[in-house]
């Protein structure tokens, strides 16, 4: 149960965007910036670099997929 909870919270943290953007927009010195927020900044603010942003989005996709697979393997214990 602890492993499942840890995987779910890590997966949720990777997809976090709304809270950090609404409250601090990355915070002082980027301390509250998540991966999704960094992706948004690289894509649409400052100097847009769509190739780098696309690579970051693929990394996020792979991390979320791997964590989801681990979650399904750990959570599906049929006795």
mmCIF file of the N, C-alpha and C atoms, coordinates in Angstrom:
data_MODEL
# 
_entry.id   MODEL 
# 
loop_
_atom_site.group_PDB 
_atom_site.id 
_atom_site.type_symbol 
_atom_site.label_atom_id 
_atom_site.label_alt_id 
_atom_site.label_comp_id 
_atom_site.label_asym_id 
_atom_site.label_entity_id 
_atom_site.label_seq_id 
_atom_site.pdbx_PDB_ins_code 
_atom_site.Cartn_x 
_atom_site.Cartn_y 
_atom_site.Cartn_z 
_atom_site.occupancy 
_atom_site.B_iso_or_equiv 
_atom_site.pdbx_formal_charge 
_atom_site.auth_seq_id 
_atom_site.auth_comp_id 
_atom_site.auth_asym_id 
_atom_site.auth_atom_id 
_atom_site.pdbx_PDB_model_num 
ATOM 1   N N  . UNK A 1 1  ? 0.825  -1.187  0.000   1.00 0.00 ? 1  UNK A N  1 
ATOM 2   C CA . UNK A 1 1  ? 0.000  0.000   0.000   1.00 0.00 ? 1  UNK A CA 1 
ATOM 3   C C  . UNK A 1 1  ? 0.875  1.258   0.000   1.00 0.00 ? 1  UNK A C  1 
ATOM 4   N N  . UNK A 1 2  ? 1.983  1.219   0.720   1.00 0.00 ? 2  UNK A N  1 
ATOM 5   C CA . UNK A 1 2  ? 2.864  2.380   0.776   1.00 0.00 ? 2  UNK A CA 1 
ATOM 6   C C  . UNK A 1 2  ? 3.514  2.622   -0.584  1.00 0.00 ? 2  UNK A C  1 
ATOM 7   N N  . UNK A 1 3  ? 3.905  1.556   -1.271  1.00 0.00 ? 3  UNK A N  1 
ATOM 8   C CA . UNK A 1 3  ? 4.516  1.699   -2.599  1.00 0.00 ? 3  UNK A CA 1 
ATOM 9   C C  . UNK A 1 3  ? 3.508  2.283   -3.583  1.00 0.00 ? 3  UNK A C  1 
ATOM 10  N N  . UNK A 1 4  ? 2.277  1.807   -3.532  1.00 0.00 ? 4  UNK A N  1 
ATOM 11  C CA . UNK A 1 4  ? 1.234  2.303   -4.414  1.00 0.00 ? 4  UNK A CA 1 
ATOM 12  C C  . UNK A 1 4  ? 0.968  3.788   -4.164  1.00 0.00 ? 4  UNK A C  1 
ATOM 13  N N  . UNK A 1 5  ? 0.904  4.186   -2.924  1.00 0.00 ? 5  UNK A N  1 
ATOM 14  C CA . UNK A 1 5  ? 0.685  5.589   -2.588  1.00 0.00 ? 5  UNK A CA 1 
ATOM 15  C C  . UNK A 1 5  ? 1.852  6.458   -3.036  1.00 0.00 ? 5  UNK A C  1 
ATOM 16  N N  . UNK A 1 6  ? 3.068  5.971   -2.872  1.00 0.00 ? 6  UNK A N  1 
ATOM 17  C CA . UNK A 1 6  ? 4.241  6.728   -3.301  1.00 0.00 ? 6  UNK A CA 1 
ATOM 18  C C  . UNK A 1 6  ? 4.251  6.914   -4.816  1.00 0.00 ? 6  UNK A C  1 
ATOM 19  N N  . UNK A 1 7  ? 3.899  5.874   -5.555  1.00 0.00 ? 7  UNK A N  1 
ATOM 20  C CA . UNK A 1 7  ? 3.873  5.965   -7.018  1.00 0.00 ? 7  UNK A CA 1 
ATOM 21  C C  . UNK A 1 7  ? 2.785  6.927   -7.477  1.00 0.00 ? 7  UNK A C  1 
ATOM 22  N N  . UNK A 1 8  ? 1.623  6.856   -6.866  1.00 0.00 ? 8  UNK A N  1 
ATOM 23  C CA . UNK A 1 8  ? 0.531  7.749   -7.256  1.00 0.00 ? 8  UNK A CA 1 
ATOM 24  C C  . UNK A 1 8  ? 0.852  9.211   -6.946  1.00 0.00 ? 8  UNK A C  1 
ATOM 25  N N  . UNK A 1 9  ? 1.474  9.478   -5.811  1.00 0.00 ? 9  UNK A N  1 
ATOM 26  C CA . UNK A 1 9  ? 1.795  10.860  -5.477  1.00 0.00 ? 9  UNK A CA 1 
ATOM 27  C C  . UNK A 1 9  ? 2.919  11.393  -6.369  1.00 0.00 ? 9  UNK A C  1 
ATOM 28  N N  . UNK A 1 10 ? 3.885  10.557  -6.723  1.00 0.00 ? 10 UNK A N  1 
ATOM 29  C CA . UNK A 1 10 ? 4.940  10.982  -7.638  1.00 0.00 ? 10 UNK A CA 1 
ATOM 30  C C  . UNK A 1 10 ? 4.367  11.268  -9.016  1.00 0.00 ? 10 UNK A C  1 
ATOM 31  N N  . UNK A 1 11 ? 3.467  10.426  -9.476  1.00 0.00 ? 11 UNK A N  1 
ATOM 32  C CA . UNK A 1 11 ? 2.817  10.623  -10.767 1.00 0.00 ? 11 UNK A CA 1 
ATOM 33  C C  . UNK A 1 11 ? 1.998  11.913  -10.771 1.00 0.00 ? 11 UNK A C  1 
ATOM 34  N N  . UNK A 1 12 ? 1.303  12.184  -9.705  1.00 0.00 ? 12 UNK A N  1 
ATOM 35  C CA . UNK A 1 12 ? 0.539  13.425  -9.606  1.00 0.00 ? 12 UNK A CA 1 
ATOM 36  C C  . UNK A 1 12 ? 1.425  14.652  -9.564  1.00 0.00 ? 12 UNK A C  1 
ATOM 37  N N  . UNK A 1 13 ? 2.566  14.535  -8.921  1.00 0.00 ? 13 UNK A N  1 
ATOM 38  C CA . UNK A 1 13 ? 3.494  15.654  -8.834  1.00 0.00 ? 13 UNK A CA 1 
ATOM 39  C C  . UNK A 1 13 ? 4.090  15.984  -10.194 1.00 0.00 ? 13 UNK A C  1 
ATOM 40  N N  . UNK A 1 14 ? 4.347  14.978  -11.018 1.00 0.00 ? 14 UNK A N  1 
ATOM 41  C CA . UNK A 1 14 ? 4.879  15.234  -12.351 1.00 0.00 ? 14 UNK A CA 1 
ATOM 42  C C  . UNK A 1 14 ? 3.897  16.007  -13.219 1.00 0.00 ? 14 UNK A C  1 
ATOM 43  N N  . UNK A 1 15 ? 2.614  15.839  -12.971 1.00 0.00 ? 15 UNK A N  1 
ATOM 44  C CA . UNK A 1 15 ? 1.597  16.484  -13.780 1.00 0.00 ? 15 UNK A CA 1 
ATOM 45  C C  . UNK A 1 15 ? 1.069  17.773  -13.154 1.00 0.00 ? 15 UNK A C  1 
ATOM 46  N N  . UNK A 1 16 ? 1.646  18.210  -12.052 1.00 0.00 ? 16 UNK A N  1 
ATOM 47  C CA . UNK A 1 16 ? 1.196  19.396  -11.328 1.00 0.00 ? 16 UNK A CA 1 
ATOM 48  C C  . UNK A 1 16 ? 1.486  20.656  -12.135 1.00 0.00 ? 16 UNK A C  1 
ATOM 49  N N  . UNK A 1 17 ? 0.496  21.487  -12.316 1.00 0.00 ? 17 UNK A N  1 
ATOM 50  C CA . UNK A 1 17 ? 0.722  22.755  -13.006 1.00 0.00 ? 17 UNK A CA 1 
ATOM 51  C C  . UNK A 1 17 ? -0.087 23.880  -12.376 1.00 0.00 ? 17 UNK A C  1 
ATOM 52  N N  . UNK A 1 18 ? -1.365 23.673  -12.180 1.00 0.00 ? 18 UNK A N  1 
ATOM 53  C CA . UNK A 1 18 ? -2.284 24.742  -11.781 1.00 0.00 ? 18 UNK A CA 1 
ATOM 54  C C  . UNK A 1 18 ? -1.887 25.425  -10.478 1.00 0.00 ? 18 UNK A C  1 
ATOM 55  N N  . UNK A 1 19 ? -1.553 24.640  -9.471  1.00 0.00 ? 19 UNK A N  1 
ATOM 56  C CA . UNK A 1 19 ? -1.298 25.211  -8.164  1.00 0.00 ? 19 UNK A CA 1 
ATOM 57  C C  . UNK A 1 19 ? -0.061 26.106  -8.156  1.00 0.00 ? 19 UNK A C  1 
ATOM 58  N N  . UNK A 1 20 ? 1.031  25.618  -8.731  1.00 0.00 ? 20 UNK A N  1 
ATOM 59  C CA . UNK A 1 20 ? 2.249  26.430  -8.724  1.00 0.00 ? 20 UNK A CA 1 
ATOM 60  C C  . UNK A 1 20 ? 2.103  27.670  -9.591  1.00 0.00 ? 20 UNK A C  1 
ATOM 61  N N  . UNK A 1 21 ? 1.361  27.567  -10.666 1.00 0.00 ? 21 UNK A N  1 
ATOM 62  C CA . UNK A 1 21 ? 1.183  28.727  -11.533 1.00 0.00 ? 21 UNK A CA 1 
ATOM 63  C C  . UNK A 1 21 ? 0.265  29.762  -10.886 1.00 0.00 ? 21 UNK A C  1 
ATOM 64  N N  . UNK A 1 22 ? -0.820 29.319  -10.296 1.00 0.00 ? 22 UNK A N  1 
ATOM 65  C CA . UNK A 1 22 ? -1.770 30.254  -9.703  1.00 0.00 ? 22 UNK A CA 1 
ATOM 66  C C  . UNK A 1 22 ? -1.217 30.923  -8.447  1.00 0.00 ? 22 UNK A C  1 
ATOM 67  N N  . UNK A 1 23 ? -0.461 30.185  -7.661  1.00 0.00 ? 23 UNK A N  1 
ATOM 68  C CA . UNK A 1 23 ? 0.019  30.748  -6.403  1.00 0.00 ? 23 UNK A CA 1 
ATOM 69  C C  . UNK A 1 23 ? 1.298  31.562  -6.560  1.00 0.00 ? 23 UNK A C  1 
ATOM 70  N N  . UNK A 1 24 ? 2.292  31.025  -7.247  1.00 0.00 ? 24 UNK A N  1 
ATOM 71  C CA . UNK A 1 24 ? 3.598  31.686  -7.238  1.00 0.00 ? 24 UNK A CA 1 
ATOM 72  C C  . UNK A 1 24 ? 4.214  31.896  -8.610  1.00 0.00 ? 24 UNK A C  1 
ATOM 73  N N  . UNK A 1 25 ? 3.675  31.303  -9.649  1.00 0.00 ? 25 UNK A N  1 
ATOM 74  C CA . UNK A 1 25 ? 4.234  31.331  -10.991 1.00 0.00 ? 25 UNK A CA 1 
ATOM 75  C C  . UNK A 1 25 ? 5.702  30.922  -10.985 1.00 0.00 ? 25 UNK A C  1 
ATOM 76  N N  . UNK A 1 26 ? 6.028  29.883  -10.256 1.00 0.00 ? 26 UNK A N  1 
ATOM 77  C CA . UNK A 1 26 ? 7.395  29.385  -10.170 1.00 0.00 ? 26 UNK A CA 1 
ATOM 78  C C  . UNK A 1 26 ? 8.101  29.786  -8.901  1.00 0.00 ? 26 UNK A C  1 
ATOM 79  N N  . UNK A 1 27 ? 7.547  30.759  -8.233  1.00 0.00 ? 27 UNK A N  1 
ATOM 80  C CA . UNK A 1 27 ? 8.084  31.164  -6.946  1.00 0.00 ? 27 UNK A CA 1 
ATOM 81  C C  . UNK A 1 27 ? 9.383  31.933  -7.026  1.00 0.00 ? 27 UNK A C  1 
ATOM 82  N N  . UNK A 1 28 ? 9.865  32.315  -5.879  1.00 0.00 ? 28 UNK A N  1 
ATOM 83  C CA . UNK A 1 28 ? 11.147 33.021  -5.874  1.00 0.00 ? 28 UNK A CA 1 
ATOM 84  C C  . UNK A 1 28 ? 12.274 32.066  -6.263  1.00 0.00 ? 28 UNK A C  1 
ATOM 85  N N  . UNK A 1 29 ? 13.030 32.449  -7.247  1.00 0.00 ? 29 UNK A N  1 
ATOM 86  C CA . UNK A 1 29 ? 14.169 31.670  -7.739  1.00 0.00 ? 29 UNK A CA 1 
ATOM 87  C C  . UNK A 1 29 ? 13.765 30.276  -8.205  1.00 0.00 ? 29 UNK A C  1 
ATOM 88  N N  . UNK A 1 30 ? 12.561 30.130  -8.751  1.00 0.00 ? 30 UNK A N  1 
ATOM 89  C CA . UNK A 1 30 ? 12.065 28.884  -9.349  1.00 0.00 ? 30 UNK A CA 1 
ATOM 90  C C  . UNK A 1 30 ? 12.014 27.715  -8.360  1.00 0.00 ? 30 UNK A C  1 
ATOM 91  N N  . UNK A 1 31 ? 11.764 27.962  -7.104  1.00 0.00 ? 31 UNK A N  1 
ATOM 92  C CA . UNK A 1 31 ? 11.730 26.880  -6.116  1.00 0.00 ? 31 UNK A CA 1 
ATOM 93  C C  . UNK A 1 31 ? 10.456 26.045  -6.185  1.00 0.00 ? 31 UNK A C  1 
ATOM 94  N N  . UNK A 1 32 ? 9.355  26.590  -6.657  1.00 0.00 ? 32 UNK A N  1 
ATOM 95  C CA . UNK A 1 32 ? 8.106  25.824  -6.710  1.00 0.00 ? 32 UNK A CA 1 
ATOM 96  C C  . UNK A 1 32 ? 7.749  25.415  -8.138  1.00 0.00 ? 32 UNK A C  1 
ATOM 97  N N  . UNK A 1 33 ? 8.704  25.419  -9.028  1.00 0.00 ? 33 UNK A N  1 
ATOM 98  C CA . UNK A 1 33 ? 8.440  25.077  -10.425 1.00 0.00 ? 33 UNK A CA 1 
ATOM 99  C C  . UNK A 1 33 ? 8.412  23.562  -10.616 1.00 0.00 ? 33 UNK A C  1 
ATOM 100 N N  . UNK A 1 34 ? 7.354  23.069  -11.254 1.00 0.00 ? 34 UNK A N  1 
ATOM 101 C CA . UNK A 1 34 ? 7.260  21.648  -11.576 1.00 0.00 ? 34 UNK A CA 1 
ATOM 102 C C  . UNK A 1 34 ? 7.713  21.437  -13.023 1.00 0.00 ? 34 UNK A C  1 
ATOM 103 N N  . UNK A 1 35 ? 7.762  20.190  -13.438 1.00 0.00 ? 35 UNK A N  1 
ATOM 104 C CA . UNK A 1 35 ? 8.190  19.893  -14.809 1.00 0.00 ? 35 UNK A CA 1 
ATOM 105 C C  . UNK A 1 35 ? 7.213  20.463  -15.836 1.00 0.00 ? 35 UNK A C  1 
ATOM 106 N N  . UNK A 1 36 ? 5.923  20.391  -15.529 1.00 0.00 ? 36 UNK A N  1 
ATOM 107 C CA . UNK A 1 36 ? 4.927  20.930  -16.452 1.00 0.00 ? 36 UNK A CA 1 
ATOM 108 C C  . UNK A 1 36 ? 5.025  22.447  -16.552 1.00 0.00 ? 36 UNK A C  1 
ATOM 109 N N  . UNK A 1 37 ? 5.299  23.088  -15.435 1.00 0.00 ? 37 UNK A N  1 
ATOM 110 C CA . UNK A 1 37 ? 5.459  24.540  -15.436 1.00 0.00 ? 37 UNK A CA 1 
ATOM 111 C C  . UNK A 1 37 ? 6.705  24.945  -16.223 1.00 0.00 ? 37 UNK A C  1 
ATOM 112 N N  . UNK A 1 38 ? 7.776  24.194  -16.083 1.00 0.00 ? 38 UNK A N  1 
ATOM 113 C CA . UNK A 1 38 ? 8.992  24.448  -16.850 1.00 0.00 ? 38 UNK A CA 1 
ATOM 114 C C  . UNK A 1 38 ? 8.728  24.265  -18.346 1.00 0.00 ? 38 UNK A C  1 
ATOM 115 N N  . UNK A 1 39 ? 7.963  23.241  -18.687 1.00 0.00 ? 39 UNK A N  1 
ATOM 116 C CA . UNK A 1 39 ? 7.600  23.002  -20.080 1.00 0.00 ? 39 UNK A CA 1 
ATOM 117 C C  . UNK A 1 39 ? 6.814  24.178  -20.644 1.00 0.00 ? 39 UNK A C  1 
ATOM 118 N N  . UNK A 1 40 ? 5.885  24.708  -19.855 1.00 0.00 ? 40 UNK A N  1 
ATOM 119 C CA . UNK A 1 40 ? 5.094  25.860  -20.295 1.00 0.00 ? 40 UNK A CA 1 
ATOM 120 C C  . UNK A 1 40 ? 5.984  27.083  -20.516 1.00 0.00 ? 40 UNK A C  1 
ATOM 121 N N  . UNK A 1 41 ? 6.918  27.310  -19.604 1.00 0.00 ? 41 UNK A N  1 
ATOM 122 C CA . UNK A 1 41 ? 7.809  28.454  -19.755 1.00 0.00 ? 41 UNK A CA 1 
ATOM 123 C C  . UNK A 1 41 ? 8.687  28.327  -20.992 1.00 0.00 ? 41 UNK A C  1 
ATOM 124 N N  . UNK A 1 42 ? 9.237  27.148  -21.236 1.00 0.00 ? 42 UNK A N  1 
ATOM 125 C CA . UNK A 1 42 ? 10.086 26.932  -22.398 1.00 0.00 ? 42 UNK A CA 1 
ATOM 126 C C  . UNK A 1 42 ? 9.280  27.070  -23.691 1.00 0.00 ? 42 UNK A C  1 
ATOM 127 N N  . UNK A 1 43 ? 8.022  26.644  -23.676 1.00 0.00 ? 43 UNK A N  1 
ATOM 128 C CA . UNK A 1 43 ? 7.205  26.645  -24.892 1.00 0.00 ? 43 UNK A CA 1 
ATOM 129 C C  . UNK A 1 43 ? 6.651  28.015  -25.247 1.00 0.00 ? 43 UNK A C  1 
ATOM 130 N N  . UNK A 1 44 ? 6.111  28.736  -24.272 1.00 0.00 ? 44 UNK A N  1 
ATOM 131 C CA . UNK A 1 44 ? 5.302  29.903  -24.593 1.00 0.00 ? 44 UNK A CA 1 
ATOM 132 C C  . UNK A 1 44 ? 5.792  31.214  -23.992 1.00 0.00 ? 44 UNK A C  1 
ATOM 133 N N  . UNK A 1 45 ? 6.711  31.181  -23.069 1.00 0.00 ? 45 UNK A N  1 
ATOM 134 C CA . UNK A 1 45 ? 7.230  32.416  -22.497 1.00 0.00 ? 45 UNK A CA 1 
ATOM 135 C C  . UNK A 1 45 ? 8.681  32.588  -22.904 1.00 0.00 ? 45 UNK A C  1 
ATOM 136 N N  . UNK A 1 46 ? 9.306  33.613  -22.407 1.00 0.00 ? 46 UNK A N  1 
ATOM 137 C CA . UNK A 1 46 ? 10.713 33.896  -22.681 1.00 0.00 ? 46 UNK A CA 1 
ATOM 138 C C  . UNK A 1 46 ? 11.026 33.764  -24.172 1.00 0.00 ? 46 UNK A C  1 
ATOM 139 N N  . UNK A 1 47 ? 11.930 32.884  -24.542 1.00 0.00 ? 47 UNK A N  1 
ATOM 140 C CA . UNK A 1 47 ? 12.308 32.654  -25.932 1.00 0.00 ? 47 UNK A CA 1 
ATOM 141 C C  . UNK A 1 47 ? 11.819 31.264  -26.326 1.00 0.00 ? 47 UNK A C  1 
ATOM 142 N N  . UNK A 1 48 ? 10.696 31.142  -27.049 1.00 0.00 ? 48 UNK A N  1 
ATOM 143 C CA . UNK A 1 48 ? 10.122 29.821  -27.332 1.00 0.00 ? 48 UNK A CA 1 
ATOM 144 C C  . UNK A 1 48 ? 11.085 28.898  -28.080 1.00 0.00 ? 48 UNK A C  1 
ATOM 145 N N  . UNK A 1 49 ? 11.245 27.702  -27.521 1.00 0.00 ? 49 UNK A N  1 
ATOM 146 C CA . UNK A 1 49 ? 12.084 26.677  -28.130 1.00 0.00 ? 49 UNK A CA 1 
ATOM 147 C C  . UNK A 1 49 ? 11.247 25.399  -28.190 1.00 0.00 ? 49 UNK A C  1 
ATOM 148 N N  . UNK A 1 50 ? 10.525 25.228  -29.288 1.00 0.00 ? 50 UNK A N  1 
ATOM 149 C CA . UNK A 1 50 ? 9.545  24.150  -29.377 1.00 0.00 ? 50 UNK A CA 1 
ATOM 150 C C  . UNK A 1 50 ? 10.178 22.767  -29.468 1.00 0.00 ? 50 UNK A C  1 
ATOM 151 N N  . UNK A 1 51 ? 11.354 22.649  -30.026 1.00 0.00 ? 51 UNK A N  1 
ATOM 152 C CA . UNK A 1 51 ? 12.024 21.349  -30.096 1.00 0.00 ? 51 UNK A CA 1 
ATOM 153 C C  . UNK A 1 51 ? 12.408 20.839  -28.722 1.00 0.00 ? 51 UNK A C  1 
ATOM 154 N N  . UNK A 1 52 ? 12.990 21.711  -27.914 1.00 0.00 ? 52 UNK A N  1 
ATOM 155 C CA . UNK A 1 52 ? 13.367 21.349  -26.549 1.00 0.00 ? 52 UNK A CA 1 
ATOM 156 C C  . UNK A 1 52 ? 12.129 21.061  -25.707 1.00 0.00 ? 52 UNK A C  1 
ATOM 157 N N  . UNK A 1 53 ? 11.082 21.859  -25.893 1.00 0.00 ? 53 UNK A N  1 
ATOM 158 C CA . UNK A 1 53 ? 9.838  21.642  -25.160 1.00 0.00 ? 53 UNK A CA 1 
ATOM 159 C C  . UNK A 1 53 ? 9.204  20.311  -25.538 1.00 0.00 ? 53 UNK A C  1 
ATOM 160 N N  . UNK A 1 54 ? 9.295  19.937  -26.802 1.00 0.00 ? 54 UNK A N  1 
ATOM 161 C CA . UNK A 1 54 ? 8.770  18.646  -27.241 1.00 0.00 ? 54 UNK A CA 1 
ATOM 162 C C  . UNK A 1 54 ? 9.537  17.499  -26.595 1.00 0.00 ? 54 UNK A C  1 
ATOM 163 N N  . UNK A 1 55 ? 10.849 17.630  -26.498 1.00 0.00 ? 55 UNK A N  1 
ATOM 164 C CA . UNK A 1 55 ? 11.656 16.599  -25.841 1.00 0.00 ? 55 UNK A CA 1 
ATOM 165 C C  . UNK A 1 55 ? 11.294 16.474  -24.367 1.00 0.00 ? 55 UNK A C  1 
ATOM 166 N N  . UNK A 1 56 ? 11.065 17.594  -23.696 1.00 0.00 ? 56 UNK A N  1 
ATOM 167 C CA . UNK A 1 56 ? 10.665 17.562  -22.286 1.00 0.00 ? 56 UNK A CA 1 
ATOM 168 C C  . UNK A 1 56 ? 9.311  16.877  -22.134 1.00 0.00 ? 56 UNK A C  1 
ATOM 169 N N  . UNK A 1 57 ? 8.382  17.166  -23.052 1.00 0.00 ? 57 UNK A N  1 
ATOM 170 C CA . UNK A 1 57 ? 7.060  16.540  -22.949 1.00 0.00 ? 57 UNK A CA 1 
ATOM 171 C C  . UNK A 1 57 ? 7.135  15.034  -23.163 1.00 0.00 ? 57 UNK A C  1 
ATOM 172 N N  . UNK A 1 58 ? 8.025  14.569  -24.019 1.00 0.00 ? 58 UNK A N  1 
ATOM 173 C CA . UNK A 1 58 ? 8.206  13.129  -24.194 1.00 0.00 ? 58 UNK A CA 1 
ATOM 174 C C  . UNK A 1 58 ? 8.805  12.489  -22.941 1.00 0.00 ? 58 UNK A C  1 
ATOM 175 N N  . UNK A 1 59 ? 9.717  13.183  -22.286 1.00 0.00 ? 59 UNK A N  1 
ATOM 176 C CA . UNK A 1 59 ? 10.283 12.664  -21.041 1.00 0.00 ? 59 UNK A CA 1 
ATOM 177 C C  . UNK A 1 59 ? 9.208  12.549  -19.975 1.00 0.00 ? 59 UNK A C  1 
ATOM 178 N N  . UNK A 1 60 ? 8.347  13.566  -19.869 1.00 0.00 ? 60 UNK A N  1 
ATOM 179 C CA . UNK A 1 60 ? 7.241  13.514  -18.911 1.00 0.00 ? 60 UNK A CA 1 
ATOM 180 C C  . UNK A 1 60 ? 6.307  12.363  -19.249 1.00 0.00 ? 60 UNK A C  1 
ATOM 181 N N  . UNK A 1 61 ? 5.994  12.177  -20.529 1.00 0.00 ? 61 UNK A N  1 
ATOM 182 C CA . UNK A 1 61 ? 5.124  11.080  -20.955 1.00 0.00 ? 61 UNK A CA 1 
ATOM 183 C C  . UNK A 1 61 ? 5.717  9.729   -20.580 1.00 0.00 ? 61 UNK A C  1 
ATOM 184 N N  . UNK A 1 62 ? 7.000  9.535   -20.822 1.00 0.00 ? 62 UNK A N  1 
ATOM 185 C CA . UNK A 1 62 ? 7.648  8.263   -20.502 1.00 0.00 ? 62 UNK A CA 1 
ATOM 186 C C  . UNK A 1 62 ? 7.662  8.020   -18.995 1.00 0.00 ? 62 UNK A C  1 
ATOM 187 N N  . UNK A 1 63 ? 7.969  9.059   -18.209 1.00 0.00 ? 63 UNK A N  1 
ATOM 188 C CA . UNK A 1 63 ? 7.966  8.905   -16.752 1.00 0.00 ? 63 UNK A CA 1 
ATOM 189 C C  . UNK A 1 63 ? 6.584  8.541   -16.221 1.00 0.00 ? 63 UNK A C  1 
ATOM 190 N N  . UNK A 1 64 ? 5.563  9.207   -16.719 1.00 0.00 ? 64 UNK A N  1 
ATOM 191 C CA . UNK A 1 64 ? 4.194  8.918   -16.270 1.00 0.00 ? 64 UNK A CA 1 
ATOM 192 C C  . UNK A 1 64 ? 3.784  7.507   -16.688 1.00 0.00 ? 64 UNK A C  1 
ATOM 193 N N  . UNK A 1 65 ? 4.148  7.087   -17.907 1.00 0.00 ? 65 UNK A N  1 
ATOM 194 C CA . UNK A 1 65 ? 3.797  5.745   -18.377 1.00 0.00 ? 65 UNK A CA 1 
ATOM 195 C C  . UNK A 1 65 ? 4.502  4.666   -17.567 1.00 0.00 ? 65 UNK A C  1 
ATOM 196 N N  . UNK A 1 66 ? 5.782  4.874   -17.269 1.00 0.00 ? 66 UNK A N  1 
ATOM 197 C CA . UNK A 1 66 ? 6.519  3.892   -16.471 1.00 0.00 ? 66 UNK A CA 1 
ATOM 198 C C  . UNK A 1 66 ? 5.937  3.802   -15.066 1.00 0.00 ? 66 UNK A C  1 
ATOM 199 N N  . UNK A 1 67 ? 5.639  4.940   -14.467 1.00 0.00 ? 67 UNK A N  1 
ATOM 200 C CA . UNK A 1 67 ? 5.045  4.911   -13.132 1.00 0.00 ? 67 UNK A CA 1 
ATOM 201 C C  . UNK A 1 67 ? 3.659  4.270   -13.143 1.00 0.00 ? 67 UNK A C  1 
ATOM 202 N N  . UNK A 1 68 ? 2.894  4.486   -14.211 1.00 0.00 ? 68 UNK A N  1 
ATOM 203 C CA . UNK A 1 68 ? 1.575  3.852   -14.309 1.00 0.00 ? 68 UNK A CA 1 
ATOM 204 C C  . UNK A 1 68 ? 1.709  2.343   -14.459 1.00 0.00 ? 68 UNK A C  1 
ATOM 205 N N  . UNK A 1 69 ? 2.695  1.878   -15.231 1.00 0.00 ? 69 UNK A N  1 
ATOM 206 C CA . UNK A 1 69 ? 2.915  0.435   -15.370 1.00 0.00 ? 69 UNK A CA 1 
ATOM 207 C C  . UNK A 1 69 ? 3.325  -0.191  -14.038 1.00 0.00 ? 69 UNK A C  1 
ATOM 208 N N  . UNK A 1 70 ? 4.211  0.477   -13.329 1.00 0.00 ? 70 UNK A N  1 
ATOM 209 C CA . UNK A 1 70 ? 4.606  -0.029  -12.008 1.00 0.00 ? 70 UNK A CA 1 
ATOM 210 C C  . UNK A 1 70 ? 3.413  -0.062  -11.072 1.00 0.00 ? 70 UNK A C  1 
ATOM 211 N N  . UNK A 1 71 ? 2.594  0.973   -11.138 1.00 0.00 ? 71 UNK A N  1 
ATOM 212 C CA . UNK A 1 71 ? 1.398  1.020   -10.302 1.00 0.00 ? 71 UNK A CA 1 
ATOM 213 C C  . UNK A 1 71 ? 0.441  -0.112  -10.632 1.00 0.00 ? 71 UNK A C  1 
ATOM 214 N N  . UNK A 1 72 ? 0.296  -0.431  -11.911 1.00 0.00 ? 72 UNK A N  1 
ATOM 215 C CA . UNK A 1 72 ? -0.597 -1.528  -12.284 1.00 0.00 ? 72 UNK A CA 1 
ATOM 216 C C  . UNK A 1 72 ? -0.025 -2.865  -11.834 1.00 0.00 ? 72 UNK A C  1 
ATOM 217 N N  . UNK A 1 73 ? 1.285  -3.044  -11.915 1.00 0.00 ? 73 UNK A N  1 
ATOM 218 C CA . UNK A 1 73 ? 1.898  -4.310  -11.479 1.00 0.00 ? 73 UNK A CA 1 
ATOM 219 C C  . UNK A 1 73 ? 1.799  -4.481  -9.977  1.00 0.00 ? 73 UNK A C  1 
ATOM 220 N N  . UNK A 1 74 ? 2.045  -3.397  -9.223  1.00 0.00 ? 74 UNK A N  1 
ATOM 221 C CA . UNK A 1 74 ? 1.979  -3.478  -7.760  1.00 0.00 ? 74 UNK A CA 1 
ATOM 222 C C  . UNK A 1 74 ? 0.536  -3.607  -7.285  1.00 0.00 ? 74 UNK A C  1 
ATOM 223 N N  . UNK A 1 75 ? -0.363 -2.876  -7.932  1.00 0.00 ? 75 UNK A N  1 
ATOM 224 C CA . UNK A 1 75 ? -1.752 -2.866  -7.495  1.00 0.00 ? 75 UNK A CA 1 
ATOM 225 C C  . UNK A 1 75 ? -2.549 -4.081  -7.891  1.00 0.00 ? 75 UNK A C  1 
ATOM 226 N N  . UNK A 1 76 ? -2.096 -4.835  -8.873  1.00 0.00 ? 76 UNK A N  1 
ATOM 227 C CA . UNK A 1 76 ? -2.858 -5.977  -9.377  1.00 0.00 ? 76 UNK A CA 1 
ATOM 228 C C  . UNK A 1 76 ? -2.313 -7.274  -8.793  1.00 0.00 ? 76 UNK A C  1 
ATOM 229 N N  . UNK A 1 77 ? -2.508 -7.453  -7.517  1.00 0.00 ? 77 UNK A N  1 
ATOM 230 C CA . UNK A 1 77 ? -2.102 -8.683  -6.834  1.00 0.00 ? 77 UNK A CA 1 
ATOM 231 C C  . UNK A 1 77 ? -3.326 -9.576  -6.707  1.00 0.00 ? 77 UNK A C  1 
ATOM 232 N N  . UNK A 1 78 ? -3.447 -10.522 -7.606  1.00 0.00 ? 78 UNK A N  1 
ATOM 233 C CA . UNK A 1 78 ? -4.581 -11.445 -7.559  1.00 0.00 ? 78 UNK A CA 1 
ATOM 234 C C  . UNK A 1 78 ? -4.155 -12.722 -6.821  1.00 0.00 ? 78 UNK A C  1 
ATOM 235 N N  . UNK A 1 79 ? -4.899 -13.031 -5.813  1.00 0.00 ? 79 UNK A N  1 
ATOM 236 C CA . UNK A 1 79 ? -4.584 -14.217 -5.008  1.00 0.00 ? 79 UNK A CA 1 
ATOM 237 C C  . UNK A 1 79 ? -5.431 -15.390 -5.393  1.00 0.00 ? 79 UNK A C  1 
# 
